[in-house]
Amino acid sequence: SRARPRSAATLTMSAAATDSGLSPRAWLAAALRDGVAPPCGNLHEDQLLRVAGEEGVLALLEWRLREGHSWPSLPASLRESLSLGARAVAAQWLLRQRELQRLADAFRQGGFQVLLLKGSALGLWLYPQPHLRMGGDIDLLFASRAEAERAVQALRVLEYELVFMPGLTHYEMT
């Protein structure tokens, strides 16, 4: 993958931008909420990109700023970094989507009833594009523990391996 351009320059997105005192997370929250890049004050592009990546909202931020018509006013280096990041997340989603299809096929063949939860489900249901809500894993809910244990066996064919078996009071299998 291409490395994103590094810039230590302070972002200047409006002529009136002064030290707003915004933290990177507060800046991201405002940009995501309003679809407009707020004044950055002393925030640096690298800080915003790092935090957006840590929070898993890089692609969502890129989409929201484009949709909110703030895109042309952003520095070219930030636009390029956001675009590269969004494309990388979209590529990850394509791999996730392929894996979800493999799982769905295996569950259908095995006669399982399973519910997709959390990140992947929200991305498919709530977001305008599913890659805008990427998660780190695929969360599934089965009707019972016995059904989940049966699914573990079925998934071995797809080269999945159970790495954590729950105890009596913990129900999550990994």
Phi, psi and chi 1 to 4 in degrees:
 res  aa     phi    psi   chi1   chi2   chi3   chi4
   1 SER       -  151.5   76.1      -      -      -
   2 ARG   -76.0  139.7  -87.6 -179.5   56.8 -169.0
   3 ALA   -76.8  142.2      -      -      -      -
   4 ARG   -78.7  150.1   63.7  178.9  171.1   76.2
   5 PRO   -60.8  141.1  -11.0   18.0      -      -
   6 ARG   -97.0  137.3  -55.0  -65.5  -89.8  163.6
   7 SER  -145.1  131.0  169.4      -      -      -
   8 ALA  -101.0    4.0      -      -      -      -
   9 ALA   -70.6  142.8      -      -      -      -
  10 THR   -72.2  137.2  -60.3      -      -      -
  11 LEU   -72.9  137.7  -63.7  175.9      -      -
  12 THR  -127.3  101.0   54.0      -      -      -
  13 MET  -104.1   -3.8  -72.1  176.2 -139.8      -
  14 SER  -153.2  151.0   77.6      -      -      -
  15 ALA   -63.3  -26.5      -      -      -      -
  16 ALA   -91.3    5.8      -      -      -      -
  17 ALA   -65.1  122.1      -      -      -      -
  18 THR  -122.2 -177.6   59.0      -      -      -
  19 ASP   -64.2  101.3 -178.1   42.9      -      -
  20 SER   -79.3  -16.0   62.9      -      -      -
  21 GLY    74.0    8.1      -      -      -      -
  22 LEU   -73.4  137.7  -72.9  177.9      -      -
  23 SER   -78.2  163.5   70.7      -      -      -
  24 PRO   -57.4  -39.4  -26.6   34.7      -      -
  25 ARG   -67.6  -37.4  -78.7  178.6  175.8   74.6
  26 ALA   -66.6  -39.0      -      -      -      -
  27 TRP   -62.0  -47.1 -171.6   94.1      -      -
  28 LEU   -61.0  -43.8  -70.9  171.5      -      -
  29 ALA   -60.1  -43.4      -      -      -      -
  30 ALA   -66.7  -42.9      -      -      -      -
  31 ALA   -64.5  -41.7      -      -      -      -
  32 LEU   -67.6  -39.1  -70.1  168.5      -      -
  33 ARG   -67.5  -48.2 -179.9 -170.0   63.2 -129.1
  34 ASP   -96.3  -19.4  -58.9  -28.1      -      -
  35 GLY    73.5   15.7      -      -      -      -
  36 VAL  -131.2  135.3  175.6      -      -      -
  37 ALA   -73.6  118.0      -      -      -      -
  38 PRO   -73.1  165.7   21.2  -25.6      -      -
  39 PRO   -57.0  142.7  -22.2   31.9      -      -
  40 CYS   -95.8  -17.5  -70.9      -      -      -
  41 GLY    56.1 -123.4      -      -      -      -
  42 ASN   -93.3    8.3  -70.0  -30.9      -      -
  43 LEU   -71.7  143.1  -66.2  176.7      -      -
  44 HIS  -107.1  151.0  -65.9  -93.3      -      -
  45 GLU   -52.2  -45.0  178.8  178.2  -44.3      -
  46 ASP   -60.0  -38.5  -74.9  -13.6      -      -
  47 GLN   -61.7  -47.3  -69.7  175.4  -70.1      -
  48 LEU   -64.0  -42.7  -63.1  174.9      -      -
  49 LEU   -66.2  -41.4  -67.3  168.0      -      -
  50 ARG   -62.3  -49.0  179.2 -176.8   51.1   76.8
  51 VAL   -67.7  -39.3  173.7      -      -      -
  52 ALA   -61.1  -39.0      -      -      -      -
  53 GLY   -66.9  -44.7      -      -      -      -
  54 GLU   -60.9  -38.2  -71.5  170.9    0.4      -
  55 GLU   -84.0   -6.5  -63.9  -65.3  -28.8      -
  56 GLY    73.0   27.7      -      -      -      -
  57 VAL  -119.1   15.6  -63.6      -      -      -
  58 LEU   -58.8  -51.4 -167.6   75.5      -      -
  59 ALA   -65.1  -39.8      -      -      -      -
  60 LEU   -63.7  -41.2 -177.2   60.8      -      -
  61 LEU   -62.1  -45.9  177.7   64.5      -      -
  62 GLU   -60.1  -46.4 -170.5  -98.6   -0.6      -
  63 TRP   -63.2  -45.1  175.9   81.2      -      -
  64 ARG   -64.7  -41.4 -171.0   71.4  171.8  108.9
  65 LEU   -68.0  -36.6  -69.4  173.8      -      -
  66 ARG   -65.9  -45.2  -82.2 -174.7 -168.8  -90.8
  67 GLU   -67.0  -32.3  -69.2  -67.0  -51.5      -
  68 GLY   -85.0    5.0      -      -      -      -
  69 HIS    65.0   20.7  -50.3  -66.3      -      -
  70 SER   -90.3   -8.5 -177.4      -      -      -
  71 TRP   -54.6  -50.8 -165.7 -109.5      -      -
  72 PRO   -62.7  -24.6  -21.0   31.5      -      -
  73 SER   -82.3   -8.7   67.5      -      -      -
  74 LEU   -78.9  150.4  -64.3  173.0      -      -
  75 PRO   -59.4  143.1  -21.7   31.4      -      -
  76 ALA   -56.5  -38.5      -      -      -      -
  77 SER   -65.2  -36.2   60.4      -      -      -
  78 LEU   -70.0  -42.6 -179.6   59.0      -      -
  79 ARG   -59.4  -43.8  -71.5 -166.8  -45.4  -99.1
  80 GLU   -64.7  -43.7 -177.8  178.8  -14.7      -
  81 SER   -64.5  -42.4  -66.2      -      -      -
  82 LEU   -64.4  -41.1  -73.8  169.1      -      -
  83 SER   -64.1  -44.9  -67.0      -      -      -
  84 LEU   -61.2  -44.6  -74.9  170.8      -      -
  85 GLY   -62.8  -42.1      -      -      -      -
  86 ALA   -65.3  -39.1      -      -      -      -
  87 ARG   -65.9  -38.7  -76.9 -164.5  -62.7  -87.8
  88 ALA   -63.4  -42.3      -      -      -      -
  89 VAL   -65.8  -40.0  170.0      -      -      -
  90 ALA   -62.7  -39.4      -      -      -      -
  91 ALA   -64.4  -41.1      -      -      -      -
  92 GLN   -61.0  -40.5  -75.4  179.0  -45.0      -
  93 TRP   -62.5  -39.1  170.9 -105.9      -      -
  94 LEU   -60.2  -40.2  -69.3  174.1      -      -
  95 LEU   -66.1  -42.3  -65.8  172.2      -      -
  96 ARG   -62.1  -42.4  166.6   86.9   38.5   97.8
  97 GLN   -63.1  -41.5 -173.5  176.9   30.1      -
  98 ARG   -62.4  -41.0 -176.7 -179.1   66.8  105.7
  99 GLU   -68.9  -38.8 -162.4   58.7   24.2      -
 100 LEU   -60.1  -38.5  -75.1  168.8      -      -
 101 GLN   -67.1  -40.7 -172.3   59.0   55.7      -
 102 ARG   -61.1  -43.4  -79.6  178.3   12.9  117.2
 103 LEU   -63.3  -46.0  -67.4  170.0      -      -
 104 ALA   -59.7  -41.9      -      -      -      -
 105 ASP   -63.0  -44.8  -68.3  -15.4      -      -
 106 ALA   -63.6  -41.1      -      -      -      -
 107 PHE   -68.8  -38.3  -66.8  143.2      -      -
 108 ARG   -63.6  -45.5 -166.6  171.8   15.7  -96.0
 109 GLN   -63.8  -33.5  -71.2  172.9    3.1      -
 110 GLY   -86.5   -1.6      -      -      -      -
 111 GLY    72.5   28.7      -      -      -      -
 112 PHE   -86.4  146.3  -68.6   94.0      -      -
 113 GLN  -108.5  119.9  -70.7 -171.9  -22.4      -
 114 VAL  -140.3  148.1   60.3      -      -      -
 115 LEU  -117.0  127.8 -177.6   63.3      -      -
 116 LEU   -80.1  130.5 -178.0   64.7      -      -
 117 LEU  -120.3  168.5  -61.2  173.6      -      -
 118 LYS    57.6 -132.4  -64.2  169.1   52.9  177.2
 119 GLY   -51.9  -54.2      -      -      -      -
 120 SER   -63.8  -42.6  -63.7      -      -      -
 121 ALA   -64.3  -45.1      -      -      -      -
 122 LEU   -62.7  -41.6  -73.4  173.8      -      -
 123 GLY   -59.8  -40.9      -      -      -      -
 124 LEU   -75.1  -29.9  -70.9  163.9      -      -
 125 TRP   -96.1  -44.1  170.4   63.5      -      -
 126 LEU  -104.4  -30.7 -174.8   62.4      -      -
 127 TYR   -90.4  150.3  -75.7   71.8      -      -
 128 PRO   -63.8  -27.6   12.1  -17.4      -      -
 129 GLN  -139.0  130.4  -61.7  169.0    6.2      -
 130 PRO   -61.6  -28.0   12.0  -18.9      -      -
 131 HIS   -70.2  -12.1   76.7  -81.9      -      -
 132 LEU   -72.7  -13.1  -61.8  176.8      -      -
 133 ARG  -126.4   77.9  174.4   55.5  174.4   94.2
 134 MET   -88.1  142.4  -84.7  -63.5  -74.2      -
 135 GLY  -116.5  176.3      -      -      -      -
 136 GLY   -93.3   -7.9      -      -      -      -
 137 ASP  -153.5 -177.5   57.3    7.9      -      -
 138 ILE  -117.4  116.9  -62.6  172.1      -      -
 139 ASP  -101.0  129.3  -63.1  -71.6      -      -
 140 LEU  -127.2  146.0  -55.8  167.3      -      -
 141 LEU  -120.0  127.5  179.6   65.2      -      -
 142 PHE  -109.2  162.2  -66.8   90.2      -      -
 143 ALA   -65.1  -29.1      -      -      -      -
 144 SER  -155.6  167.7   67.6      -      -      -
 145 ARG   -63.8  -39.4 -178.0  179.2  179.5  134.5
 146 ALA   -61.3  -40.7      -      -      -      -
 147 GLU   -67.0  -38.4 -164.6   70.4   -6.6      -
 148 ALA   -64.7  -39.9      -      -      -      -
 149 GLU   -67.2  -35.6  -70.9  171.9   -5.2      -
 150 ARG   -66.7  -37.4 -167.6  169.2   74.9   85.9
 151 ALA   -64.9  -36.2      -      -      -      -
 152 VAL   -56.4  -44.7  166.1      -      -      -
 153 GLN   -64.2  -42.7  -62.0  -53.2  -44.7      -
 154 ALA   -64.9  -32.7      -      -      -      -
 155 LEU   -79.1  -14.4  -68.6  177.6      -      -
 156 ARG   -60.2  -32.6  -70.8 -176.3 -164.3  -82.9
 157 VAL   -60.9  -31.7  174.4      -      -      -
 158 LEU   -89.3   11.7  -61.8  179.2      -      -
 159 GLU    70.9   25.6  -61.5 -177.0    8.4      -
 160 TYR   -84.6  152.2  -81.2   86.9      -      -
 161 GLU  -136.8  136.2 -174.0  175.6  -53.1      -
 162 LEU   -75.7  119.6 -177.3   64.8      -      -
 163 VAL  -107.3  -12.4  -65.2      -      -      -
 164 PHE  -145.4  117.6  175.1   74.6      -      -
 165 MET  -100.6  125.3 -174.2   62.0  167.2      -
 166 PRO   -69.1  158.5   25.0  -31.3      -      -
 167 GLY   -90.2 -161.5      -      -      -      -
 168 LEU   -70.6  -27.9  -66.3  176.0      -      -
 169 THR  -106.5   -4.9   59.1      -      -      -
 170 HIS  -115.5  134.3  -63.9   85.7      -      -
 171 TYR  -112.3   -6.2  -60.9  102.9      -      -
 172 GLU   -83.1  128.6 -176.1  174.3  -52.9      -
 173 MET  -105.5  142.4  -68.2 -179.4 -173.9      -
 174 THR  -118.1      -  -56.9      -      -      -
